[in-house]
Amino acid sequence: MNHIDPNLYPAALDAKLEGFETTLSGLTFPQIEVFDSKPSGFRMRAEFRIWHEDGRAHYAMNKPGEKRPYIISEFPIAGERIKELMAPLLEAINASPILSRKLFSLEFLTTLSGEALITLIYHRPVDEEWQLAAQALEAEHKIMVIGRSRKQKVVLTRDYVTETLSVDGVKYHYQQIESGFTQPNARVNEKMLSWASSCCAQMEDANKGDLVELYCGNGNFTTVLAQHFKRVLATEISKISVRSAETNFSLNKVDNVSVVRMSSEEFTQALNGERPFRRLKDIDLGSYEFSTIFVDPPRAGLDEGTLRLAQRFDNILYISCNPETLRANLDSLSETHEIVRTAIFDQFPWTHHLESGILLQRRR
């Protein structure tokens, strides 16, 4: 993707909206709230293959179905810090046989404030000589560098960046780990957080109840939504994400959240009293008064057990990254709940991918 025409963006977004409406056809839902993106300069993360040709390393990407990658000289959807670094980093790598030898991938993780973490991935072990060269690269470009190879990870400064997002006039700080999931479009993420917060604010008796969140990741949503509830119980399966979420709650002085490392299926079993979990030994599930469930599942959507679990709550807040599985889930959820708010968030302009949000409330 070397060139894009910003003038074509409104039509591309309209096409996504039309497709989403078609996917939900047959359901009763309110007018869809649409949250757009900047047409360019929006990605805070980027991953490039490194292709060696004519004695030089090049940024490259693969087209679906093609083995040979194509070399790219520009990446207009990348955030400003990535654009700023791409050319000089590649020049420095090409000038250093130590840094370029058997380098096959380069990953950027950046923030709105300009922090940059660069991961260099090799088909060879990284040694002390590499570390010296990488330290010079860090100092020259004011970045942080990680070296990876098979069963090896060398962190020179640290393996995370700290992002600051503004949501409804409040600043939230997030540790974002190099290997963990983060929303790639920071500005649209802010819009998603604001929308989800407004949904919680409008819920009946929300402040009198508790929230359960499945798939909490690094606490991206939890950190903002916790203010609307007495207590929050969040689940996440990844150890890295659990540690990062706990760090983020501390950074933002959020003190009413407990995180447990378990899958949605395990949590359902625990809530149903089907089996005990040592991971819940410090959690008194019976003391919670859950009014709301928040889910942000993977592309496969919610499994049958989790769907039945969600239907037990008065309010269901659902963030989806796959309209098709969302529709399948809504067919079940609509049996007990009605859709009261619907939104789309264009996290990934110029692709078919679309994030969406649904607020459901129990039918009276």
C-alpha positions in Angstrom: 0.0 0.0 0.0 2.2 2.8 -1.3 -0.6 5.3 -2.2 -4.2 6.0 -1.1 -6.7 8.6 -2.1 -8.3 10.2 0.9 -11.2 11.4 -1.2 -12.3 7.8 -1.7 -12.6 7.2 2.0 -16.2 8.4 2.6 -17.5 6.0 -0.1 -15.5 3.1 1.3 -16.9 3.7 4.8 -20.4 4.0 3.4 -19.9 0.6 1.7 -19.0 -0.9 5.1 -22.0 0.6 6.7 -24.3 -0.8 4.0 -22.7 -4.2 4.4 -23.2 -4.1 8.1 -26.8 -3.2 7.8 -27.3 -6.1 5.4 -25.7 -8.5 7.8 -28.1 -7.4 10.6 -31.1 -7.4 8.3 -34.1 -9.2 9.9 -33.2 -7.9 13.3 -34.7 -4.8 15.0 -32.1 -2.3 15.8 -31.8 1.6 16.1 -30.0 3.8 13.7 -26.3 2.8 13.5 -23.9 5.3 15.0 -20.9 5.6 12.7 -17.3 6.4 14.0 -14.9 7.1 11.2 -11.1 7.1 11.1 -8.4 9.3 9.6 -7.9 8.0 6.0 -4.1 7.8 6.6 -1.6 7.9 9.4 -3.8 5.9 11.8 -1.9 2.7 12.5 0.2 2.6 15.7 1.5 -0.9 15.0 3.0 -2.3 11.8 4.8 -5.5 10.9 7.0 -5.9 7.8 8.8 -8.7 6.2 12.4 -7.9 5.4 13.3 -8.9 1.9 17.0 -9.1 0.9 17.7 -8.2 -2.7 20.6 -6.7 -4.6 22.7 -6.7 -1.4 20.2 -4.6 0.6 17.3 -5.2 3.0 13.9 -3.9 2.0 10.5 -3.6 3.7 8.1 -6.0 2.0 4.7 -7.5 2.3 3.0 -10.6 0.8 -0.2 -10.5 -1.2 -2.6 -13.2 -0.4 -1.9 -16.3 -2.4 1.6 -15.1 -3.6 4.8 -16.5 -2.2 7.1 -13.7 -3.4 6.6 -10.5 -1.4 6.5 -7.1 -3.0 8.8 -4.3 -1.8 7.2 -1.2 -0.4 8.8 2.2 -0.1 5.9 4.0 1.7 3.2 3.0 4.1 0.7 5.8 4.3 -1.7 4.2 6.8 1.1 4.1 9.4 1.2 6.6 12.2 3.5 9.6 12.1 6.2 8.0 14.3 6.4 4.9 12.1 6.6 7.0 8.9 9.3 9.1 10.5 11.4 6.0 11.4 10.9 3.7 8.4 13.6 5.1 6.1 16.3 6.0 8.5 16.0 2.7 10.4 16.3 0.8 7.1 19.4 2.8 6.2 21.0 2.1 9.5 20.2 -1.6 9.2 21.7 -1.7 5.7 24.8 0.1 6.9 25.4 -2.6 9.6 26.1 -6.2 8.5 25.5 -7.2 12.1 22.0 -5.8 12.2 21.0 -6.9 8.7 22.4 -10.4 8.6 19.5 -12.9 8.4 17.0 -10.3 9.5 13.6 -11.5 8.2 11.0 -9.3 10.0 10.7 -5.9 11.7 7.8 -4.8 13.9 6.8 -1.3 15.1 4.8 -0.5 18.2 4.3 3.2 18.8 2.2 5.6 20.8 0.5 9.0 20.2 3.2 10.7 22.3 6.0 9.3 20.1 7.4 6.3 22.0 8.6 3.6 19.6 9.5 0.0 20.3 11.2 -1.9 17.4 11.4 -5.7 17.3 14.0 -7.2 15.0 13.4 -10.9 14.3 16.2 -13.1 13.0 17.0 -16.5 11.5 20.0 -16.6 13.7 20.8 -16.1 17.4 21.4 -12.6 18.6 24.7 -12.2 20.4 26.7 -9.6 22.3 28.0 -8.1 19.1 24.4 -7.6 18.0 23.5 -6.1 21.3 26.2 -3.4 20.9 25.0 -2.5 17.4 21.3 -2.5 18.6 22.2 -0.2 21.5 23.8 2.3 19.1 20.6 2.1 17.0 18.5 2.8 20.1 20.6 5.9 21.0 20.7 7.3 17.4 17.0 7.1 16.8 15.6 7.5 20.3 13.8 4.2 20.2 13.7 0.9 22.2 14.8 -2.3 20.5 14.1 -6.0 21.1 15.9 -8.8 19.3 14.2 -12.1 18.7 15.2 -15.4 17.2 14.2 -19.0 17.8 13.6 -19.4 21.6 15.4 -16.1 22.3 14.2 -12.7 23.3 16.7 -9.9 24.1 15.2 -6.7 25.6 17.6 -3.8 25.6 15.5 -1.2 27.5 12.0 -2.5 28.1 9.4 -4.6 26.2 6.5 -2.2 26.4 5.4 1.3 25.5 3.0 3.5 27.6 0.1 4.9 25.6 -2.1 7.8 26.8 -5.6 8.0 25.5 -8.1 10.8 26.0 -11.7 9.7 26.7 -14.3 12.3 27.4 -11.7 14.7 28.6 -10.0 12.2 30.9 -6.4 10.9 30.3 -5.9 7.1 30.6 -2.5 5.5 30.6 -1.9 2.0 29.3 1.1 -0.3 29.3 1.2 -2.0 26.0 3.4 -5.1 25.8 5.3 -5.9 22.7 3.8 -9.4 22.3 0.3 -8.5 23.6 -2.8 -7.4 21.7 -3.5 -3.7 21.5 -6.0 -1.8 19.3 -3.9 -0.6 16.3 -5.9 2.6 15.6 -5.5 4.7 18.8 -7.9 7.5 17.8 -10.7 5.1 16.9 -10.0 3.2 20.1 -10.7 6.5 22.0 -14.1 6.7 20.2 -14.9 3.1 21.1 -14.1 3.7 24.7 -16.2 6.8 24.8 -19.1 5.0 23.2 -18.9 2.0 25.5 -18.7 4.4 28.5 -21.8 6.3 27.4 -23.7 3.0 27.1 -22.9 2.1 30.7 -23.9 5.6 31.8 -27.3 5.2 30.3 -28.0 1.7 31.8 -30.8 1.6 34.4 -29.4 1.0 37.9 -25.9 0.5 36.5 -24.3 2.2 39.6 -26.2 -0.2 41.9 -24.8 -3.3 40.2 -21.5 -5.0 39.3 -19.9 -5.7 35.9 -18.4 -9.0 34.6 -16.1 -8.6 31.7 -14.9 -11.5 29.5 -11.8 -11.3 27.4 -10.5 -8.1 29.1 -7.0 -8.2 27.5 -4.8 -5.5 29.0 -7.8 -3.7 30.5 -8.4 -1.4 27.6 -12.1 -1.2 28.2 -12.1 -2.2 31.9 -10.1 0.8 32.9 -12.7 3.2 31.5 -15.9 1.3 32.3 -15.1 0.5 36.0 -16.2 4.0 37.0 -19.9 3.1 36.2 -20.1 0.1 38.6 -19.6 -0.8 42.2 -17.3 -3.7 41.4 -15.9 -5.3 38.2 -14.8 -9.0 37.8 -12.7 -9.4 34.7 -11.5 -12.6 33.1 -8.6 -13.1 30.7 -6.7 -16.3 29.6 -3.3 -14.8 28.7 -0.9 -14.4 31.6 0.9 -11.5 29.9 -2.4 -9.6 29.4 -3.5 -10.3 33.0 -0.3 -8.8 34.4 -0.6 -5.8 32.0 -4.2 -5.2 33.0 -3.3 -5.2 36.7 -0.5 -2.7 35.8 -3.0 -0.5 33.9 -5.5 -0.5 36.8 -2.7 0.7 39.1 -1.6 3.4 36.6 -5.1 4.8 36.5 -5.9 4.4 40.2 -8.8 2.0 39.4 -9.4 0.0 42.6 -12.7 -1.8 42.1 -11.5 -4.4 39.6 -10.5 -8.0 40.2 -8.9 -10.0 37.4 -8.9 -13.8 37.2 -7.0 -15.8 34.6 -9.6 -18.1 33.1 -11.5 -18.7 29.9 -15.1 -17.8 29.4 -16.1 -21.4 29.4 -14.3 -21.9 32.8 -16.0 -18.8 34.2 -19.4 -20.1 33.2 -18.6 -23.3 35.0 -17.6 -21.4 38.1 -20.6 -19.2 38.1 -22.9 -22.2 37.7 -21.1 -23.9 40.6 -20.2 -26.8 38.4 -16.6 -27.1 39.6 -14.2 -25.2 41.9 -11.2 -23.2 40.7 -8.1 -22.5 42.8 -7.7 -19.3 40.8 -11.0 -18.1 42.4 -10.0 -18.9 46.0 -9.8 -15.2 46.8 -13.0 -14.3 44.9 -16.4 -14.6 46.6 -18.6 -15.0 43.5 -21.7 -15.1 45.6 -21.1 -11.5 46.9 -21.3 -9.9 43.4 -24.6 -8.4 42.2 -24.0 -8.5 38.5 -26.2 -6.3 36.4 -24.1 -6.2 33.2 -21.8 -8.4 31.1 -19.2 -6.9 28.7 -17.8 -9.1 26.0 -15.1 -8.4 23.3 -14.6 -11.9 21.9 -12.2 -13.2 19.2 -13.4 -13.5 15.6 -15.2 -16.8 16.4 -17.7 -14.9 18.6 -19.3 -16.3 21.7 -19.7 -20.1 22.2 -23.1 -21.6 23.2 -22.3 -21.7 26.9 -21.2 -18.1 27.0 -24.3 -17.0 25.1 -26.5 -18.7 27.7 -24.4 -17.0 30.4 -24.8 -13.6 28.8 -28.6 -14.0 28.7 -28.7 -14.1 32.5 -27.7 -10.4 32.7 -30.0 -7.4 32.4 -27.5 -5.6 30.1 -25.1 -7.0 27.5 -22.5 -4.8 26.0 -20.9 -6.6 23.0 -17.9 -5.4 21.0 -17.3 -7.4 17.9 -14.6 -7.7 15.3 -16.6 -10.0 13.0 -20.0 -9.0 11.8 -20.9 -12.5 10.7 -20.4 -14.2 14.0 -21.9 -11.2 15.7 -25.1 -11.7 13.7 -25.2 -15.4 14.6 -24.8 -14.5 18.3 -27.5 -11.8 18.1 -30.0 -14.4 16.7 -29.7 -16.1 20.1 -29.4 -13.0 22.3 -32.4 -11.4 20.7 -34.6 -14.1 22.1 -34.3 -12.6 25.6 -32.9 -9.1 24.9 -33.5 -6.1 22.6 -30.9 -4.1 20.8 -31.0 -0.5 22.1 -27.8 0.9 20.6 -25.7 -0.1 17.6 -22.4 1.4 16.4 -19.6 0.7 13.9 -16.0 1.8 14.4 -13.6 1.9 11.3 -10.5 0.6 13.0 -9.1 -0.7 9.7 -9.8 1.6 6.8 -9.2 0.3 3.3 -9.9 -3.3 4.4 -13.1 -5.4 4.8 -12.5 -5.6 8.6 -15.0 -3.8 10.8 -15.4 -3.3 14.5 -18.9 -2.9 15.9 -20.7 -2.3 19.2 -24.1 -3.5 20.4 -25.9 -2.7 23.6 -28.7 -5.1 24.5 -31.1 -4.9 27.4 -33.5 -7.5 28.8 -36.9 -7.5 27.3 -39.5 -6.2 29.8 
